Amino acid sequence: MPNNEKIPFLDLITPHKELEQELASVFQKVMSTAGFVGGPMVENFENEFAAYCDSKYCVGVASGTDAVRFALTAAGVKAGDIVVTVAHTFIATTEAITQAGARLDFVDIDEKTYAMDPKKLQEYFERECYVDRETGRPFHRKLRAPVTAVVPVHIYGQCADMDAILEIATKYKLIVVEDACQAHGAEYFSKKENRWMKAGSMSHAGAFSFYPGKNLGACGEAGAITTNSEEMMRKMKMLRDHGQAKKYYHDIEGYNGRLDSLQAGLLSVKLRHLAKWTRERQAAAAEYGRLLAKVDGVVTPHQPEWSRPVYHLYVIRVADREGLQKHLASEKIDTGIHYPIPLHLQKAYEGFGYKKGDFPVTEKIALEIVSLPMFPQLQPAQQARVAQGVQEFASVSPVH
Ligand SMILES: Cc1ncc(COP(=O)(O)O)c(C=O)c1O
């Protein structure tokens, strides 16, 4: 390609062009059967995705947000509970918590992995809560409510340190729902289990988004929940379908949160390519790592030995993030920021009384992160141009 062509942040056109015939035939099949909602395409995809995630069950839903919310409700989170997560995530994580009726609360992240810091989680229970003698469950002193669940977020496609989080969860009898919306197929080596485990298979449930830009993306909105619990699977199927297990018999009030057949069929086609796309993302990440290793003042992603990330995003840190973005834009290189304002400082959560300084690692990182172009079809020549742009910027501006 000529050297001055724009490098997109994400290329969603090429993979769809490559699979056009297969995808179009799904559309034709749905048209000819008029099976728009539910049916074999949804069930097939659920079985395939459960297998991909080493989970017993998968429940297709309308979005990743629904996935987090239904998982929490099905696991037993109720109105008045407190659910702990991180402020370094997309707001859907906390929307789902609030919409499940709970009060959200945060702990800080780890400075290297950018995911929930288990030490901060442990400190949260020691500092903010007491353990009720009768139930053995933590109760928040100031908020006067039980803390019942924790939502670690596998941010950018890398699992949070689940052994440590699960140990704390067991100690405090917590529900754990993994927000795996960015982490399809990511793996974590559990020392406790002595094996590699897939995102979404390690806790009560894992929530996935198939928003088009995700590693496995629909051609519209879609999501799924994985679980090893038959009871949870049944509850989540009811929640997504107006609380009914049998048509017009509503045992509970639910939602319109189903995965439609067209998206399920399209996802089945794409799922067959996901392992290859993941390898391509991992290779691209390794190439960036090699190219950027010696660039002064650039922090590349940390990959602990217990992690096999799927690089939904490739996020570096620099001191002058805006400057770097401007320079790369002048070289026709698109970048992103995931996410610029930590959730505890968002206007939407003003009423909760959080303030600057509450989660210092989250706040520091939010000022320094830049997401570089990352997608399976990214070419080495494009990566070389991105790295050259970063290098040029680093050499003229003080990045420390
Ligand atoms: C970490 C995280 N959680 C939840 C979601 C919500 O997914 P969706 O947009 O499919 O509702 C997303 C994706 O946008 C996400 O990145």
The ligand as an SDF file (V2000), in Angstrom:
LIG
                    3D

 16 16  0  0  0  0  0  0  0  0999 V2000
  -16.2840   -3.8320   29.2480 C   0  0  0  0  0  0  0  0  0  0  0  0
  -17.6240   -3.7760   28.5740 C   0  0  0  0  0  0  0  0  0  0  0  0
  -18.7240   -4.1070   29.2770 N   0  0  0  0  0  0  0  0  0  0  0  0
  -19.9460   -4.0930   28.7230 C   0  0  0  0  0  0  0  0  0  0  0  0
  -20.1340   -3.7380   27.4070 C   0  0  0  0  0  0  0  0  0  0  0  0
  -21.5160   -3.6690   26.8780 C   0  0  0  0  0  0  0  0  0  0  0  0
  -21.7500   -4.3660   25.7060 O   0  0  0  0  0  0  0  0  0  0  0  0
  -22.8790   -3.8920   24.6780 P   0  0  0  0  0  0  0  0  0  0  0  0
  -22.4000   -2.6550   24.0040 O   0  0  0  0  0  0  0  0  0  0  0  0
  -23.0150   -5.0620   23.7570 O   0  0  0  0  0  0  0  0  0  0  0  0
  -24.1270   -3.6660   25.4590 O   0  0  0  0  0  0  0  0  0  0  0  0
  -19.0150   -3.4120   26.6230 C   0  0  0  0  0  0  0  0  0  0  0  0
  -19.1150   -3.0800   25.2000 C   0  0  0  0  0  0  0  0  0  0  0  0
  -19.4840   -2.0870   24.7240 O   0  0  0  0  0  0  0  0  0  0  0  0
  -17.7410   -3.3990   27.2320 C   0  0  0  0  0  0  0  0  0  0  0  0
  -16.6490   -3.0590   26.5410 O   0  0  0  0  0  0  0  0  0  0  0  0
  1  2  1  0
  2  3  1  0
  2 15  2  0
  3  4  2  0
  4  5  1  0
  5  6  1  0
  5 12  2  0
  6  7  1  0
  7  8  1  0
  8  9  2  0
  8 10  1  0
  8 11  1  0
 12 13  1  0
 12 15  1  0
 13 14  2  0
 15 16  1  0
M  END
$$$$
